[in-house]
Amino acid sequence: MTDRKNRFVALIITLLFGYLGLHKFYLNRNAAGILYFLFCWTFIPAILAIFDFIFLATMSDLRFDEEYNRDTVCM
């Protein structure tokens, strides 16, 4: 059984540590997290994290569960 991801926690991680890609690791997007971390010195991940934050903030709970909690959604 995998742990359910929480959208509010993802938002907080994105807001505070998005420039390092920690939110990508939390959401099991490890390849993207590594790229964010490797290029954090360019500030490009910081700009992308702003878009990620907006995307997560405007996403519905159902869409979030379909995207990030696929293994734990009850059918």
Solvent accessible surface area in square Angstrom, and as a share of the most:
residue,aa,sasa,rsa
1,M,229,1.02
2,T,72,0.42
3,D,117,0.61
4,R,129,0.47
5,K,33,0.14
6,N,77,0.40
7,R,58,0.21
8,F,138,0.57
9,V,60,0.34
10,A,0,0.00
11,L,26,0.13
12,I,68,0.34
13,I,36,0.18
14,T,5,0.03
15,L,115,0.57
16,L,100,0.50
17,F,86,0.36
18,G,1,0.01
19,Y,101,0.38
20,L,41,0.20
21,G,0,0.00
22,L,72,0.36
23,H,2,0.01
24,K,36,0.15
25,F,75,0.31
26,Y,54,0.21
27,L,6,0.03
28,N,96,0.49
29,R,87,0.32
30,N,84,0.43
31,A,77,0.60
32,A,31,0.24
33,G,0,0.00
34,I,91,0.46
35,L,100,0.50
36,Y,21,0.08
37,F,113,0.47
38,L,103,0.51
39,F,100,0.42
40,C,36,0.22
41,W,183,0.64
42,T,40,0.23
43,F,145,0.60
44,I,101,0.51
45,P,4,0.02
46,A,31,0.24
47,I,99,0.50
48,L,79,0.39
49,A,7,0.05
50,I,104,0.53
51,F,128,0.53
52,D,26,0.14
53,F,62,0.26
54,I,92,0.47
55,F,107,0.44
56,L,4,0.02
57,A,46,0.36
58,T,108,0.63
59,M,13,0.06
60,S,63,0.41
61,D,91,0.47
62,L,125,0.62
63,R,114,0.42
64,F,5,0.02
65,D,32,0.17
66,E,81,0.36
67,E,45,0.20
68,Y,36,0.14
69,N,4,0.02
70,R,161,0.59
71,D,119,0.61
72,T,27,0.16
73,V,49,0.28
74,C,124,0.74
75,M,214,0.95
